């Protein structure tokens, strides 16, 4: 009887935990802008298909050799695929948090330009950096999301972000640190992470934001220069990283 009671109590706790998570997700979805929600839903559906169908994943993932052939569409489709739920969840949460901010400041049309422009920029930079590696492959919305994150930081550089979910730091510090770590990770191949896509996406977000909102050159001059330095160095000396 005691065993049954314990199992019943454990089941209740698990059910409450699941319901709390579901409730939190529902609140997130209810408060998200429709365009952000739509992109999240498409990412989830595409990724779930890829989780269960390797042929589908292999057909649409980023792969240098295939893209150099007739698979240019992979530069776009790979941005809607993910390797697992953690990869997907992290990217979609970042998109939810920063995407809503970008839509509220720049509007839907500009948000879409930055999102898809950063996605393609991430793919182009990855293709350039790994051009001699025909079997290099990758998936994920990280390039697009990096562009959205960088746009947020550029528009509001003093925004407070939590490093490791605990340490508050200004957005511009995070932005510079993020780029420097990605450069290091790209050089050292740290983890199973597409650092080149992160960098390309961040560069895309940076450039597109300044094109769409040129007044930032005068209102946030110091921060524009600060965030531009690692990007400029990367554009001119990025190819030399592999030989260092």
C-alpha positions, 0 to 999 in steps of 0.5 A: 500500500505504501509503495502504491502511495509513493508511486501515485505521489511521484506520478502526481509530481511528474504530472504537475511538473509537465503541466507547469512546463506546458503552461509556461510554453503556452504563455510564451506562445501567447505573448510572442509576435505572430511572425516570431511564432510562425518561424518557431513553429516551422523550425519545430516541424522541420526539425521533428521531421529531421529527427525521425527521417535521416533521409530528409535530414541528409537531403536538406542539411548544409554540406559544402560539396552538395552546395557547390553542386546543385544544392544551393537551397541547402543554404536556406533549408539547413537553417530550419533543421536541428540535431536534437531537442536541446539544440532546437530549444536553445535556438528557439528560446533565444529567438523568442526573447530577442525576436520579439524585441527586434519586431517591436523596435524595427517592425515585421518586414525589417525583422524578416530581412535581418532573420533571413539575411543573417541565415544566408550570411551564416551559410555563405561565411561557413561555405567560404571558411570550409570551402576545401572540406566537401564533406563538412556539414551542419544544421541549425538556426544559429546563424539567423538567431545570432543576427537577431541577437546582434541586432538587439545588442546594436540597437540597445547596447546597454541591455542587461544579459545574464551570463550563465543565467546568473551574471549580469553583463551589458549587451555590448560586452556579451556581443564582443565576447561572443564574437571572440569566443566564436573566432576561437571556437572556429579556429580550435573546432571547439565542440560540435558547433558551427562557429562559422555560421554564428560569426557569419550570422552576427556579421549579417545582423550587424550590417543589415541593422546599420543599413536599415537603421543608419541613425545608429551611426550617430546615436550609438557611435562608440558601440558601433565601432566597438562591435565592428572591430572584431567583424572587420578583422575577421573579414580581412584575416578570417582565412588566415585562422587555419594557418595560425 
